[in-house]
């Protein structure tokens, strides 16, 4: 493998249009794209990249990191909620410590 995860991506031998298939309108293409992703050794890196660019350009659409746009949206929302929950727990813990120190 090279330094860029894309060099090892299973999808390199396929048309990019296959991965831009919308699952609701081009089910067969989307299913094939998901099957290719299932065999890919760099799916995690691809998903991380897709989530980092979610909402910009072509990353909004199609299959990325073995997930549909709807699946990525759910994953991103869960991550945001988890981050907010962690920050709130930290804030409460600091408040307790500050209260005990007084």
Order of alpha helices (4+ residues) and beta strands (2+ residues): alpha-alpha-alpha-alpha
